[in-house]
Amino acid sequence: MLALNIGDLDLPGRRTKARAAASLGWGRGTARLLPMLLAGRTAGPVFVTDRRAPAPRPAADRCPVTGRGRLSYRRAAELFTAATRPLDPAGRGWTLLVLRDRAPRNRPVPR
């Protein structure tokens, strides 16, 4: 997911384009949220950090509009754990592994 670029998305079709590395689809809720996530950006990584990328970062890993860098797995894990801390009975927050293990399998993508 973190490797997706905006050009890989078929927003009206709610799926990735054929040239994308992974074939993914999403539902109505995600379709409503994606435009806010992209915030008018038309190229570059889908998921970006909250600050500008350092100069040596490859151009493919930077947003050409904002200069923000592609979100790393480590940072995504930190954000997910912090966001799920209030939901976790133990108060520690969940890991991305928990998210992957609880994802529905073989569910048809709504069109």
C-alpha positions as CSV (number, residue, x, y, z in Angstrom):
1,M,0.0,0.0,0.0
2,L,2.7,2.5,0.9
3,A,4.3,2.0,-2.6
4,L,1.1,3.2,-4.4
5,N,1.3,6.4,-6.5
6,I,-1.6,8.6,-7.3
7,G,-1.3,7.6,-10.9
8,D,-2.0,4.0,-9.9
9,L,-5.5,4.8,-8.7
10,D,-8.7,4.6,-10.7
11,L,-10.8,6.7,-8.4
12,P,-14.1,6.5,-10.2
13,G,-13.7,2.7,-10.6
14,R,-12.6,2.4,-6.9
15,R,-9.6,0.2,-7.7
16,T,-6.0,0.3,-8.8
17,K,-5.2,0.5,-12.4
18,A,-3.8,-2.5,-14.3
19,R,-0.2,-1.2,-14.2
20,A,-0.2,-1.0,-10.4
21,A,2.0,-3.4,-8.5
22,A,-1.0,-4.8,-6.6
23,S,-4.6,-5.2,-7.6
24,L,-6.7,-3.5,-4.9
25,G,-10.2,-2.3,-4.6
26,W,-12.0,-0.2,-2.0
27,G,-15.5,0.6,-0.8
28,R,-17.6,3.7,-0.6
29,G,-16.2,4.9,2.7
30,T,-12.6,4.9,1.4
31,A,-13.8,6.4,-1.9
32,R,-15.1,9.4,0.1
33,L,-11.9,9.8,2.1
34,L,-9.3,9.4,-0.7
35,P,-10.0,12.9,-2.2
36,M,-9.2,14.4,1.3
37,L,-6.1,12.4,1.6
38,L,-4.9,13.5,-1.9
39,A,-5.8,17.1,-1.3
40,G,-5.6,18.2,-4.9
41,R,-2.4,16.4,-5.6
42,T,-2.4,14.7,-9.0
43,A,1.0,12.9,-8.9
44,G,3.5,11.3,-6.5
45,P,3.0,9.0,-3.6
46,V,-0.5,8.4,-2.2
47,F,0.7,8.3,1.4
48,V,3.1,11.1,2.4
49,T,4.8,12.2,5.6
50,D,3.8,15.4,7.4
51,R,7.1,17.2,6.4
52,R,9.2,17.8,3.4
53,A,11.5,15.0,2.2
54,P,15.3,15.4,2.6
55,A,17.2,16.4,-0.5
56,P,18.7,13.0,-1.3
57,R,15.3,11.3,-1.5
58,P,14.6,9.9,-5.0
59,A,12.1,12.0,-7.0
60,A,9.7,9.0,-7.1
61,D,9.4,9.1,-3.3
62,R,8.5,12.8,-3.2
63,C,5.3,14.6,-3.9
64,P,6.1,17.0,-6.8
65,V,3.5,19.6,-5.5
66,T,4.3,19.6,-1.7
67,G,7.8,18.1,-1.6
68,R,6.7,15.8,1.2
69,G,8.2,12.3,1.2
70,R,6.6,8.9,0.8
71,L,5.4,7.5,4.2
72,S,7.8,4.8,5.5
73,Y,6.6,1.6,7.0
74,R,8.2,2.6,10.3
75,R,6.3,5.9,10.5
76,A,3.0,4.2,9.3
77,A,3.4,1.7,12.2
78,E,4.0,4.6,14.7
79,L,0.9,6.5,13.5
80,F,-1.3,3.4,13.5
81,T,-0.2,2.4,17.0
82,A,-0.9,6.0,18.3
83,A,-4.3,6.2,16.6
84,T,-5.4,2.8,18.0
85,R,-4.2,3.3,21.6
86,P,-7.6,4.5,22.8
87,L,-9.2,1.4,21.3
88,D,-6.8,-1.1,22.8
89,P,-8.0,-2.4,26.2
90,A,-4.3,-2.7,27.2
91,G,-3.7,0.9,26.2
92,R,-0.7,0.1,24.1
93,G,-2.2,0.5,20.6
94,W,-2.2,-2.1,17.9
95,T,0.5,-3.0,15.4
96,L,0.2,-3.1,11.6
97,L,0.4,-6.9,11.9
98,V,-2.9,-7.0,13.8
99,L,-4.4,-4.9,11.1
100,R,-3.2,-7.3,8.4
101,D,-4.3,-10.4,10.4
102,R,-7.8,-9.0,10.9
103,A,-8.4,-7.9,7.3
104,P,-11.3,-9.7,5.6
105,R,-10.1,-12.4,3.2
106,N,-11.6,-13.1,-0.3
107,R,-14.2,-10.4,0.1
108,P,-15.5,-9.2,-3.3
109,V,-14.9,-5.6,-4.0
110,P,-18.1,-3.5,-4.4
111,R,-18.5,-1.8,-7.8
